[in-house]
């Protein structure tokens, strides 16, 4: 739709234009989308049967909305997408600060213009992208920021007394008139500031420094809050909460597949990286599993939550880890190996908040433990559960153990060192040294090509280490796999002091 050509109030009246409130406008456009089976919130994944229907019901009811959920649950993104439910253009009186409706002005400035020019009053058309206001609630936000205050400079320039309504400088809320206004993290707003919102939500009154103005502002309010903020940093005062008609609970992705779709949509991977680095579905699922493990971990603060940004950052770092290795080795193409996942640690430690026990463990070790748990959880989706085999003590069970030849090879004193910067072809050759490793992969994945099979072979080693069937140690430049008993009893004097300091177990 192009910008309408109507330029004056008289032309607008002749056109038959009928103003609508912003909530009626959203309701009308939402009804049109629902009838046409069009998506209401594009790119919002995992909320199709839960949050989105609740939001649609609230908008059809013309309600103000409170999104209640932990960080990284797309609360603000959904609020921002609501502008797509607005009409593309609306007319306002040109020069007004609060988007006055030409047929129903509320500011003294707009009323004065109409009194002066009548039907020749100039009209300006505002695009829906300009009808959105947003404010992050912080303790220093004032009533003047949100509602407005007397502007002494304006009074001096216009030679007006402070008793004149024209000296008022409007805050961000009046300036969002006939649009959508979002306050993020509403509990962080001081209680006395929240009180200032009461009449705006319910009565349409605005009080600024002694001026009691009847300004029926036309705004859809959307608030966001973390449920734990009610006790941690502040709270939503009860009368304000009572005036917000719909409270909608958000949530994290409920399945790995949903989380994976979100991550692939949001991860910022360059085309040159996509051309150079391939990432298998196995590695993608391992990355998503880390977030799921973190959300259930006793070492991670559940009140803070684990944002989807953890998986997105980890996904990007996994690609960059493989890319860096390929650049060092002058390889044109590579794939993300499990050894590359050591590069995910900064993405994990920066995205989780630990409880006391986790702080004692240390963020690095907690991140390593989460990666280890992710490997355990995903391993049994691809191969037989080693725990089940451990419980079977009879000879037949031992003979049926598909990992027997692998563990036997390590039991004989053999070890495998996978360097972090090894070329792909060298890594594949090293993996073939382990007896029974390739045969095991081919038994369960007959169609796997060489690189996929090699990745699965590496996965088996990490999986068996996670289930304590072999030993794995992360050193400064390599991952070392050995037999479990030999690792505990063997001589470690061959390692440098620096390696011993950096020696960490996944388990």
Secondary structure per residue as TSV (DSSP state, phi and psi in degrees):
chain	resnum	aa	ss	phi	psi
A	1	X	-	360.0	129.3
A	2	X	-	-82.5	164.2
A	3	X	-	-63.9	127.9
A	4	X	-	-57.0	150.6
A	5	X	-	-91.5	-4.4
A	6	X	-	-65.4	129.9
A	7	X	-	-117.8	-15.7
A	8	X	B	-130.8	163.7
A	9	X	H	-62.6	-39.2
A	10	X	H	-62.2	-43.0
A	11	X	H	-64.4	-36.7
A	12	X	H	-65.1	-42.4
A	13	X	H	-62.3	-43.5
A	14	X	H	-66.6	-26.1
A	15	X	T	-72.6	-14.3
A	16	X	T	83.6	14.4
A	17	X	-	-59.0	132.2
A	18	X	-	-119.2	114.3
A	19	X	-	-68.9	149.5
A	20	X	-	-127.1	151.5
A	21	X	-	-69.2	157.4
A	22	X	H	-61.2	-35.7
A	23	X	H	-70.7	-36.8
A	24	X	H	-67.5	-37.4
A	25	X	H	-61.7	-47.5
A	26	X	H	-64.4	-42.3
A	27	X	H	-59.8	-46.1
A	28	X	H	-61.4	-47.4
A	29	X	H	-69.7	-31.9
A	30	X	H	-67.3	-42.2
A	31	X	H	-57.7	-43.3
A	32	X	H	-60.2	-42.1
A	33	X	H	-66.6	-42.0
A	34	X	H	-64.7	-40.0
A	35	X	H	-66.8	-30.0
A	36	X	T	-92.1	2.2
A	37	X	T	57.9	37.1
A	38	X	-	-89.4	151.9
A	39	X	-	-68.5	133.3
A	40	X	S	-84.1	-41.6
A	41	X	S	-126.4	96.7
A	42	X	T	-72.2	139.1
A	43	X	T	80.8	-0.8
A	44	X	-	-93.7	107.5
A	45	X	-	-107.7	138.8
A	46	X	S	94.0	-4.9
A	47	X	-	-108.0	8.1
A	48	X	T	-59.5	-34.0
A	49	X	T	-108.7	1.7
A	50	X	T	-124.8	-79.3
A	51	X	H	-71.8	-46.5
A	52	X	H	-59.6	-46.3
A	53	X	H	-58.2	-37.7
A	54	X	H	-63.3	-42.0
A	55	X	H	-65.4	-43.1
A	56	X	H	-62.0	-40.5
A	57	X	H	-64.4	-40.4
A	58	X	H	-64.4	-41.5
A	59	X	H	-69.7	-36.1
A	60	X	H	-64.9	-30.7
A	61	X	T	-83.8	-1.7
A	62	X	T	60.6	44.6
A	63	X	-	-96.3	149.4
A	64	X	-	-74.6	152.4
A	65	X	E	-127.0	141.1
A	66	X	E	-117.0	116.6
A	67	X	E	-88.3	121.3
A	68	X	E	-116.2	115.7
A	69	X	-	-177.7	167.3
A	70	X	-	-72.9	170.5
A	71	X	T	-64.9	151.2
A	72	X	T	73.5	29.1
A	73	X	S	-113.8	26.8
A	74	X	S	63.3	26.8
A	75	X	H	-65.4	-52.1
A	76	X	H	-67.7	-36.1
A	77	X	H	-61.9	-40.6
A	78	X	H	-64.7	-40.9
A	79	X	H	-62.0	-42.7
A	80	X	H	-65.4	-31.8
A	81	X	H	-74.3	-13.6
A	82	X	G	-65.0	-18.8
A	83	X	G	-64.4	-21.4
A	84	X	G	-69.7	-13.5
A	85	X	G	-92.5	-1.5
A	86	X	S	-84.9	158.2
A	87	X	-	-62.1	150.2
A	88	X	S	-64.3	-40.6
A	89	X	E	-136.6	144.4
A	90	X	E	-130.9	151.7
A	91	X	E	-86.5	141.7
A	92	X	E	-134.6	159.6
A	93	X	E	-73.3	124.9
A	94	X	T	-63.0	132.8
A	95	X	T	95.1	-7.1
A	96	X	-	-84.3	150.5
A	97	X	S	-84.9	-20.5
A	98	X	S	-121.0	33.6
A	99	X	-	51.2	50.1
A	100	X	-	-59.6	133.6
A	101	X	B	-68.9	124.3
A	102	X	T	-57.3	-28.9
A	103	X	T	-93.5	-6.0
A	104	X	B	-151.4	64.7
A	105	X	-	-68.9	148.1
A	106	X	-	-122.9	-18.8
A	107	X	S	-90.8	153.1
A	108	X	H	-66.0	-32.4
A	109	X	H	-64.0	-45.2
A	110	X	H	-65.3	-41.2
A	111	X	H	-64.4	-38.9
A	112	X	H	-64.9	-39.2
A	113	X	H	-63.3	-43.7
A	114	X	H	-66.5	-38.6
A	115	X	H	-63.8	-32.8
A	116	X	H	-81.1	-44.0
A	117	X	H	-106.7	-14.9
A	118	X	G	60.7	-132.7
A	119	X	G	-69.2	-10.7
A	120	X	G	-89.0	4.2
A	121	X	-	-57.3	125.8
A	122	X	B	-70.1	142.8
A	123	X	E	-113.5	139.8
A	124	X	E	-121.9	142.2
A	125	X	E	-103.9	127.8
A	126	X	E	-106.6	129.0
A	127	X	E	-76.5	152.3
A	128	X	G	-61.1	-27.9
A	129	X	G	-64.6	-20.4
A	130	X	G	-92.8	4.2
A	131	X	S	-108.0	35.4
A	132	X	E	-130.5	128.9
A	133	X	E	-124.9	144.7
A	134	X	E	-144.8	138.8
A	135	X	E	-140.8	128.4
A	136	X	E	-82.8	122.3
A	137	X	-	-72.1	121.8
A	138	X	-	-132.1	158.6
A	139	X	T	-58.7	-21.2
A	140	X	T	-91.1	0.8
A	141	X	-	-67.5	134.4
A	142	X	-	-113.1	168.5
A	143	X	H	-61.7	-37.4
A	144	X	H	-60.9	-38.8
A	145	X	H	-62.2	-43.7
A	146	X	H	-85.7	-47.6
A	147	X	T	-98.7	-52.0
A	148	X	E	144.3	178.6
A	149	X	E	-160.1	170.0
A	150	X	E	-76.2	134.1
A	151	X	-	-104.1	102.1
A	152	X	H	-64.5	-30.2
A	153	X	H	-67.8	-42.1
A	154	X	H	-63.4	-40.3
A	155	X	H	-62.4	-40.6
A	156	X	H	-68.8	-44.3
A	157	X	H	-65.0	-39.0
A	158	X	H	-91.2	-2.0
A	159	X	T	55.5	51.5
A	160	X	-	-114.2	152.2
A	161	X	-	-82.3	160.8
A	162	X	T	-68.1	-6.5
A	163	X	T	-85.5	-7.3
A	164	X	S	-88.2	129.4
A	165	X	G	-61.0	-22.5
A	166	X	G	-72.0	-7.3
A	167	X	G	-86.8	0.3
A	168	X	E	-76.7	134.3
A	169	X	E	-103.1	116.2
A	170	X	E	-76.0	143.7
A	171	X	-	-81.8	-173.5
A	172	X	H	-68.1	-29.1
A	173	X	H	-70.3	-52.0
A	174	X	H	-58.6	-33.8
A	175	X	H	-70.0	-14.9
A	176	X	T	-93.7	11.1
A	177	X	T	-52.7	139.2
A	178	X	T	65.3	32.6
A	179	X	E	-149.5	-160.5
A	180	X	E	-110.7	132.5
A	181	X	E	-125.7	130.3
A	182	X	E	-118.1	131.7
A	183	X	E	-114.7	112.8
A	184	X	E	-85.6	143.4
A	185	X	S	55.7	54.4
A	186	X	G	-56.6	-31.9
A	187	X	G	-63.2	-22.0
A	188	X	G	-74.2	-11.7
A	189	X	S	-76.8	131.1
A	190	X	-	-55.9	146.1
A	191	X	H	-56.3	-40.8
A	192	X	H	-66.6	-27.0
A	193	X	H	-76.2	-38.1
A	194	X	H	-61.6	-36.3
A	195	X	H	-60.8	-33.6
A	196	X	T	-65.0	-16.0
A	197	X	T	-87.7	-12.4
A	198	X	H	-52.7	-59.8
A	199	X	H	-68.0	-30.7
A	200	X	H	-61.8	-42.2
A	201	X	H	-71.7	-37.4
A	202	X	H	-102.9	-45.6
A	203	X	T	-108.7	-24.5
A	204	X	-	85.6	9.2
A	205	X	E	-84.9	144.2
A	206	X	E	-128.1	127.8
A	207	X	E	-115.3	121.5
A	208	X	E	-129.2	109.3
A	209	X	T	47.8	48.2
A	210	X	T	94.1	-18.3
A	211	X	E	-79.2	123.7
A	212	X	E	-105.8	101.1
A	213	X	E	-102.6	134.6
A	214	X	E	-90.9	95.3
A	215	X	-	-123.3	92.5
A	216	X	-	-70.7	78.3
A	217	X	-	-61.8	140.5
A	218	X	-	-107.5	92.6
A	219	X	E	-139.3	139.9
A	220	X	E	-93.7	116.7
A	221	X	E	-92.9	134.4
A	222	X	E	-127.3	126.4
A	223	X	E	-115.7	147.2
A	224	X	E	-124.3	148.6
A	225	X	E	-157.1	149.6
A	226	X	-	-90.4	129.0
A	227	X	T	-57.7	-31.1
A	228	X	T	-74.9	-16.1
A	229	X	H	-62.4	-21.4
A	230	X	H	-61.0	-27.0
A	231	X	H	-115.8	-22.0
A	232	X	H	-82.0	-58.3
A	233	X	T	-114.4	-23.4
A	234	X	-	179.7	-164.2
A	235	X	-	-154.9	159.8
A	236	X	-	-84.7	122.2
A	237	X	-	-63.0	142.2
A	238	X	H	-55.7	-45.3
A	239	X	H	-62.1	-33.6
A	240	X	H	-69.6	-44.1
A	241	X	H	-61.0	-35.6
A	242	X	H	-66.7	-28.0
A	243	X	H	-84.6	-10.2
A	244	X	-	-91.5	110.5
A	245	X	-	-68.5	-37.8
A	246	X	E	-122.2	124.8
A	247	X	E	-108.1	121.0
A	248	X	E	-117.9	125.6
A	249	X	E	-88.1	128.2
A	250	X	-	-100.1	172.3
A	251	X	-	-155.7	165.7
A	252	X	-	-80.2	163.7
A	253	X	-	-54.4	138.6
A	254	X	S	-90.1	-16.3
A	255	X	S	-133.3	158.2
A	256	X	H	-61.5	-41.1
A	257	X	H	-61.1	-43.0
A	258	X	H	-64.0	-45.5
A	259	X	H	-61.9	-39.2
A	260	X	H	-64.8	-40.1
A	261	X	H	-62.9	-41.5
A	262	X	H	-63.2	-46.2
A	263	X	H	-62.5	-46.1
A	264	X	H	-63.8	-31.8
A	265	X	H	-71.6	-37.8
A	266	X	H	-94.4	-23.1
A	267	X	-	-65.0	135.8
A	268	X	-	-97.2	87.1
A	269	X	-	-107.2	124.3
A	270	X	-	-69.7	154.3
A	271	X	H	-61.1	-37.2
A	272	X	H	-67.0	-31.9
A	273	X	H	-70.8	-40.9
A	274	X	H	-61.5	-35.6
A	275	X	H	-72.3	-29.8
A	276	X	H	-92.9	-34.2
A	277	X	E	-117.3	129.6
A	278	X	E	-106.9	137.1
A	279	X	-	-121.5	123.7
A	280	X	-	-75.4	161.3
A	281	X	H	-61.3	-33.1
A	282	X	H	-59.3	-49.3
A	283	X	H	-66.4	-40.0
A	284	X	H	-59.3	-42.0
A	285	X	H	-69.7	-34.7
A	286	X	H	-62.4	-41.3
A	287	X	H	-63.5	-43.7
A	288	X	H	-65.8	-36.3
A	289	X	H	-62.9	-29.7
A	290	X	H	-58.6	-44.4
A	291	X	H	-63.3	-41.7
A	292	X	H	-63.3	-40.3
A	293	X	H	-66.6	-38.9
A	294	X	H	-64.3	-37.9
A	295	X	H	-69.4	-20.5
A	296	X	H	-107.6	-0.5
A	297	X	-	-73.8	139.7
A	298	X	T	-73.2	-14.2
A	299	X	T	-90.1	-12.5
A	300	X	B	-104.8	138.6
A	301	X	-	-72.2	108.6
A	302	X	T	-69.5	-25.8
A	303	X	T	-66.1	-30.4
A	304	X	T	-79.8	-33.8
A	305	X	-	85.4	165.7
A	306	X	-	-123.9	107.6
A	307	X	-	-67.0	154.4
A	308	X	T	-62.9	-15.7
A	309	X	H	-65.1	-23.0
A	310	X	H	-61.2	-50.8
A	311	X	H	-64.6	-39.2
A	312	X	H	-64.5	-47.4
A	313	X	H	-64.5	-40.4
A	314	X	H	-64.8	-40.1
A	315	X	H	-59.7	-47.0
A	316	X	H	-65.0	-40.4
A	317	X	H	-68.2	-33.5
A	318	X	H	-63.3	-44.1
A	319	X	H	-63.3	-43.9
A	320	X	H	-67.1	-34.1
A	321	X	H	-62.4	-45.5
A	322	X	H	-67.3	-39.2
A	323	X	H	-62.9	-43.5
A	324	X	H	-61.2	-44.4
A	325	X	H	-61.4	-42.9
A	326	X	H	-64.3	-38.5
A	327	X	H	-65.3	-41.3
A	328	X	H	-63.6	-40.2
A	329	X	H	-88.6	1.0
A	330	X	T	57.0	42.9
A	331	X	-	-99.1	139.2
A	332	X	S	-80.2	-29.0
A	333	X	-	-138.8	148.8
A	334	X	E	-156.9	178.7
A	335	X	E	-130.3	163.1
A	336	X	-	-79.4	117.1
A	337	X	-	-91.7	164.9
A	338	X	G	-65.3	-30.0
A	339	X	G	-65.9	-21.7
A	340	X	G	-71.5	-18.4
A	341	X	G	-70.1	-9.0
A	342	X	G	-63.0	-23.7
A	343	X	G	-73.5	-6.2
A	344	X	G	-82.2	-16.2
A	345	X	H	-54.9	-45.1
A	346	X	H	-62.0	-30.1
A	347	X	H	-70.7	-28.5
A	348	X	H	-83.0	-49.4
A	349	X	H	-63.2	-28.7
A	350	X	T	-84.3	-4.6
A	351	X	T	-117.9	2.2
A	352	X	-	-123.8	144.6
A	353	X	-	-109.5	131.9
A	354	X	B	-99.3	148.3
A	355	X	-	-79.0	-179.4
A	356	X	H	-57.4	-45.1
A	357	X	H	-62.6	-36.7
A	358	X	H	-68.0	-37.5
A	359	X	H	-63.6	-37.7
A	360	X	H	-65.4	-37.3
A	361	X	H	-70.1	-36.8
A	362	X	-	100.9	137.4
A	363	X	H	-59.9	-36.4
A	364	X	H	-63.9	-47.6
A	365	X	H	-67.6	-36.5
A	366	X	H	-62.1	-43.1
A	367	X	H	-61.8	-41.9
A	368	X	H	-64.4	-39.2
A	369	X	H	-64.7	-39.0
A	370	X	H	-64.8	-40.3
A	371	X	H	-64.4	-40.2
A	372	X	H	-63.5	-42.8
A	373	X	H	-66.5	-35.6
A	374	X	H	-63.4	-40.6
A	375	X	H	-63.8	-43.4
A	376	X	H	-59.7	-46.3
A	377	X	H	-64.9	-41.3
A	378	X	H	-80.2	-27.3
A	379	X	H	-58.4	-42.4
A	380	X	H	-75.1	-5.7
A	381	X	H	-82.1	-14.9
A	382	X	H	-114.6	-33.2
A	383	X	S	-134.0	163.9
A	384	X	-	-57.5	145.9
A	385	X	-	-71.7	115.6
A	386	X	H	-62.1	-29.1
A	387	X	H	-62.4	-40.0
A	388	X	H	-62.5	-39.8
A	389	X	H	-69.5	-33.4
A	390	X	H	-63.6	-31.7
A	391	X	H	-77.4	-17.5
A	392	X	-	-90.6	117.5
A	393	X	-	-102.0	-12.4
A	394	X	S	-75.3	166.2
A	395	X	H	-63.8	-37.9
A	396	X	H	-63.3	-41.2
A	397	X	H	-64.0	-38.8
A	398	X	H	-63.7	-39.5
A	399	X	H	-69.7	-29.4
A	400	X	H	-82.2	-8.6
A	401	X	-	-63.0	113.2
A	402	X	T	-71.2	-13.7
A	403	X	T	-98.0	5.1
A	404	X	H	-61.0	-47.9
A	405	X	H	-66.2	-31.7
A	406	X	H	-69.1	-50.8
A	407	X	H	-64.8	-33.7
A	408	X	H	-63.3	-40.6
A	409	X	H	-60.0	-41.5
A	410	X	H	-72.5	-35.1
A	411	X	H	-61.9	-24.7
A	412	X	T	-77.5	2.7
A	413	X	T	99.0	1.3
A	414	X	-	-74.9	153.4
A	415	X	-	-141.1	162.7
A	416	X	E	-133.7	124.5
A	417	X	E	-111.8	115.4
A	418	X	E	-103.5	109.7
A	419	X	E	-73.3	144.8
A	420	X	T	-65.6	-28.7
A	421	X	T	-107.3	23.3
A	422	X	-	-68.9	142.2
A	423	X	-	-65.5	154.1
A	424	X	H	-56.5	-47.4
A	425	X	H	-65.6	-34.4
A	426	X	H	-69.9	-38.8
A	427	X	H	-63.6	-43.2
A	428	X	H	-60.5	-43.3
A	429	X	H	-62.3	-40.0
A	430	X	H	-64.0	-41.2
A	431	X	H	-64.5	-32.0
A	432	X	T	-70.5	-13.3
A	433	X	T	-68.5	-27.1
A	434	X	S	-78.2	117.9
A	435	X	T	-59.3	133.0
A	436	X	T	82.3	-8.3
A	437	X	H	-69.3	-48.4
A	438	X	H	-67.5	-39.7
A	439	X	H	-62.2	-39.1
A	440	X	H	-62.6	-46.4
A	441	X	H	-62.7	-44.4
A	442	X	H	-67.2	-26.1
A	443	X	H	-65.7	-39.3
A	444	X	H	-100.4	-18.9
A	445	X	-	-134.4	76.0
A	446	X	T	-64.5	-30.3
A	447	X	T	-90.9	0.9
A	448	X	-	-67.5	134.2
A	449	X	-	-77.8	-177.8
A	450	X	H	-60.7	-46.7
A	451	X	H	-71.1	-38.3
A	452	X	H	-64.6	-42.3
A	453	X	H	-63.0	-41.3
A	454	X	H	-63.6	-40.2
A	455	X	H	-63.2	-41.9
A	456	X	H	-65.8	-34.4
A	457	X	H	-63.9	-44.1
A	458	X	H	-63.8	-38.6
A	459	X	H	-61.0	-40.2
A	460	X	H	-60.6	-42.9
A	461	X	H	-62.8	-45.8
A	462	X	H	-64.8	-37.9
A	463	X	H	-65.2	-45.7
A	464	X	H	-64.4	-34.4
A	465	X	H	-68.0	-39.0
A	466	X	H	-65.3	-28.2
A	467	X	T	-96.7	13.9
A	468	X	T	60.4	36.0
A	469	X	S	-96.2	-24.6
A	470	X	S	-138.2	172.7
A	471	X	E	-102.1	145.4
A	472	X	E	-136.5	131.8
A	473	X	E	-127.9	135.3
A	474	X	E	-96.3	114.4
A	475	X	-	-107.9	-178.1
A	476	X	S	-62.3	-37.2
A	477	X	S	-123.8	1.6
A	478	X	E	-158.3	167.8
A	479	X	E	-112.8	128.7
A	480	X	E	-110.6	125.9
A	481	X	E	-108.4	130.2
A	482	X	E	-142.5	175.5
A	483	X	-	-71.7	151.7
A	484	X	H	-65.1	-48.6
A	485	X	H	-68.3	-39.6
A	486	X	H	-62.8	-33.3
A	487	X	H	-68.3	-37.0
A	488	X	H	-78.1	-32.2
A	489	X	H	-106.2	-17.0
A	490	X	S	-72.4	168.2
A	491	X	-	-81.0	131.5
A	492	X	-	-110.3	12.0
A	493	X	T	-69.5	-12.7
A	494	X	T	-73.1	-14.2
A	495	X	S	-88.2	150.4
A	496	X	-	-72.7	161.1
A	497	X	H	-59.8	-36.9
A	498	X	H	-64.9	-39.0
A	499	X	H	-67.8	-38.8
A	500	X	H	-64.3	-35.9
A	501	X	H	-67.1	-34.0
A	502	X	H	-91.6	2.5
A	503	X	-	-71.3	121.9
A	504	X	E	-135.3	141.0
A	505	X	E	-92.1	142.7
A	506	X	-	-67.6	-31.6
A	507	X	-	-85.7	360.0
